């Protein structure tokens, strides 16, 4: 699971996802997924959970279950997604992200099947979406939202996937890394914009990326800061911006006491030191 840089890294993941998607389509054809869709759900569950009511309100925490990452290796080999999701819900998370990509992050789409019946919070299925089949699969598993990566999709394709996700009552968290990607995401109709502080080219984390790009997100969109947020002071700094929510995972996956770490981060999200 060595980290590859830039476009090559994303190309590797996209290639592996295409192979998996072809296999999934044979195992679970689209007609089967349509039959598994539950009753119509109200769209916008993740958006409502993440929007910060006022500048004085707490930041909302989108807490993540992630077994591994290409940049850090294995984070928590034996993570229990159900127990962790329940811990997040008890601890004050606003929503939960499940990193389900199997080849580079060692996740499993079936995590969504197991977690969905056990928590009431909105669930984000975090994968590398390149095919509308993945949207249908996520909806059939009970996801409330999916991740789209601006670095992997051109504006036209992003627009198509956002529209198709909306038709399935799925929100899209569109992740960007720089100003050009942000403009593309906004043009494509992204309502939830995640700013990733980790460079895809160097894998260096710089919280300044969020601080620089947050003011460029329109007030009617939802702004999420991602990656490298591991200290209470990081959240205290973001409270002074127009940030609505923060996505945090590694800090909990590597903590010897994730419940205590979550309590500390929730306090910082409220502005308490």
C-alpha positions, 0 to 999 in steps of 0.5 A: 500500500505504498503511496503513489503521487498525484495523477498516477495515484488516482489513476491506480485507484480508478483502474482498480475501482473499474475492475471491482465495479465490473465484478459488482455489476455481475454479482448485483445487477442494477435491476437487483439494486433497484429492487433493494431500494427502500422507501423514498427518503427525504434528501439532504440529510447530510447537508442538514446535519453539517450546516452550522446554524450561526458563526457562534454555533459549534462546528459539526463533526463528521467522524470517519471509520477508516481502516487504512490509507495509502499515505499512512498505511494501516491505521486500525487493522481490526476496526469494528465499523458498527461499534465505532459508529455507535461510539461516534453517535453516543459521543456527539458526532453529527454524521458518520463517514465510512471509507469503503474502498477495498484495495487502497484503504482496506474498506468494505462496502458491506460496512454500510449494510452492517452500520445502517440499521444500528445508528440514526445519524446520516451516513456518508459512503466514502469511495472513489465514485466513477460510475453511476452504478456506485451511486445506486449501490450506495443508495441500496445499502442505505447511504445518505451521501457519497463522496465525489473527488474533483481531482478525478472527475471533469466538471461535466461528469461531476454535474452528471453524478451530482444530478444522478445522486440527487435523483436517488436522494443522495447528498454529494460531498465534493472534495477539492484540493485547490482553487481550480477544483473548487471552481469546478465543483461549484460550477457542477452544483456541489452543495457540500464542499470538502477542502482536503488539507492533504496535497495529492502530490506530496501528501503533506498536510497544511491546515492553511489550505482550508483557511485559504479556500473557505472564504471562496465557498458561497454562503448557501453551500456547506463548507467542510475541512478535511485531513490533518485535523488532530488537535483541539487548536485546529478546531478552535482555529476553524471556528473563526472561519465560515467552516460548517463542519470538519471531517476527522478519522485518523485521530480516532482510529489511532487513539488509545481512547477514541471516546475520550478523544471525541469528547475533547474534539467536541469540546473544541468544536464548541469553543471550549479549551 
